[in-house]
């Protein structure tokens, strides 16, 4: 059974399954996060939806680069959770299947290329409290106590 976090299902809404990959990126006691300004300003694990025909690992590398500007190495899957949410930027009610990985940030290649994203370093305990969704928080706490 896949653990579930977040909002309750809204009656009468049709949810579309959307698989995505997200990265817990530790380095020197901190985590590399992304801060997204829209639709709601929030701290997130870098990652996003898997495009048709794209492998999860390719998506992970692409999304981390787009949202942080960093290259990563040695990804390892930690687990998966699901959450039901409205994604206003896509006008979509989604059942998100969030595959969580940990990886090693190797080096910054430049600023994030995805508009509205900023790379942020944050201590693991602070991140466990400030990440926008409970599923991300759960995996950070599970990895770092």
C-alpha positions in Angstrom: 0.0 0.0 0.0 1.3 3.5 -0.9 1.3 6.0 1.9 -0.9 9.0 1.4 -0.4 12.6 2.5 -2.2 15.9 2.1 -5.6 17.1 1.2 -8.7 15.0 1.2 -10.3 14.0 -2.1 -12.8 16.6 -3.3 -16.1 14.9 -4.0 -17.2 15.2 -7.6 -13.7 16.0 -9.0 -12.1 13.8 -11.6 -8.4 13.2 -10.7 -5.8 12.4 -13.3 -2.9 10.2 -12.1 0.4 12.1 -12.5 3.7 10.4 -11.7 6.7 12.5 -10.7 10.1 12.2 -9.2 11.6 14.3 -6.4 15.1 14.5 -4.9 16.4 14.8 -1.3 19.8 16.4 -2.0 22.1 16.4 1.1 25.5 18.1 1.2 27.5 19.1 4.3 24.5 19.0 6.7 22.2 20.9 4.4 19.7 20.1 1.7 19.4 21.6 -1.7 15.8 22.7 -2.2 14.0 24.8 -4.7 11.8 27.8 -3.8 8.9 28.2 -6.2 7.1 31.6 -6.2 3.9 30.7 -8.1 1.2 29.6 -7.8 2.0 29.7 -4.1 5.4 30.7 -2.7 6.9 27.5 -1.1 10.0 25.4 -0.5 10.0 22.1 -2.3 12.1 19.1 -3.1 13.4 19.6 -6.6 11.5 17.5 -9.1 8.4 17.2 -11.2 6.3 15.2 -13.6 7.6 12.4 -15.7 7.0 13.3 -19.4 5.6 10.6 -21.8 8.4 8.3 -23.0 10.8 9.7 -20.3 12.5 7.5 -17.7 12.2 8.4 -14.0 15.9 8.8 -13.7 16.2 11.1 -16.7 13.3 13.1 -15.3 15.1 13.4 -12.0 18.3 14.7 -13.5 16.4 17.1 -15.8 14.1 18.5 -13.1 16.9 19.0 -10.6 18.9 20.9 -13.2 15.9 23.0 -14.3 14.9 23.9 -10.7 18.3 24.3 -9.0 21.0 24.5 -11.7 22.8 21.6 -10.1 24.1 18.3 -11.6 23.5 15.3 -9.4 25.0 11.8 -9.1 24.3 8.4 -7.5 20.5 8.6 -7.2 18.9 6.0 -4.9 15.1 5.5 -4.5 13.8 6.0 -1.0 10.1 5.3 -1.6 6.8 6.6 -2.9 3.8 8.4 -1.7 0.6 9.8 -3.2 -1.4 13.0 -2.7 -4.5 14.5 -4.2 -4.2 18.1 -5.2 -5.4 20.8 -7.5 -2.6 22.1 -9.8 -3.8 25.5 -11.0 -0.9 26.0 -13.3 -2.2 23.1 -15.4 -5.9 23.5 -14.5 -5.7 19.9 -13.3 -7.0 17.9 -10.3 -4.2 15.4 -9.8 -3.5 12.2 -7.9 0.2 12.7 -7.7 2.4 9.6 -7.4 5.6 11.0 -5.9 8.7 8.8 -6.2 11.3 10.1 -3.8 15.1 9.6 -4.4 18.2 10.8 -2.6 21.2 11.8 -4.7 24.5 13.7 -4.3 24.7 17.3 -5.6 27.9 17.3 -7.6 28.2 20.9 -8.8 26.3 24.0 -9.8 26.3 24.5 -13.5 24.4 27.8 -13.4 21.2 29.3 -12.1 17.8 27.5 -12.4 16.4 27.6 -15.9 12.8 27.1 -14.8 11.1 30.5 -14.3 10.1 31.3 -10.7 12.5 28.8 -9.1 15.5 29.6 -6.9 18.0 27.1 -5.5 18.1 27.3 -1.6 20.4 25.5 0.9 18.7 24.8 4.2 19.6 22.7 7.2 17.9 19.3 7.3 15.8 20.0 10.4 14.6 23.3 9.2 13.8 21.8 5.8 11.8 19.0 7.5 9.5 21.8 8.9 9.4 24.2 6.0 8.9 22.0 3.0 5.4 22.6 1.6 4.0 19.1 1.6 3.8 16.5 4.3 5.1 13.7 2.0 8.4 15.6 1.4 8.7 16.3 5.1 8.1 12.6 5.9 11.0 11.5 3.7 13.4 14.1 5.0 12.6 13.2 8.6 12.9 9.5 7.8 16.4 10.0 6.2 17.7 12.5 8.8 15.8 11.8 12.0 
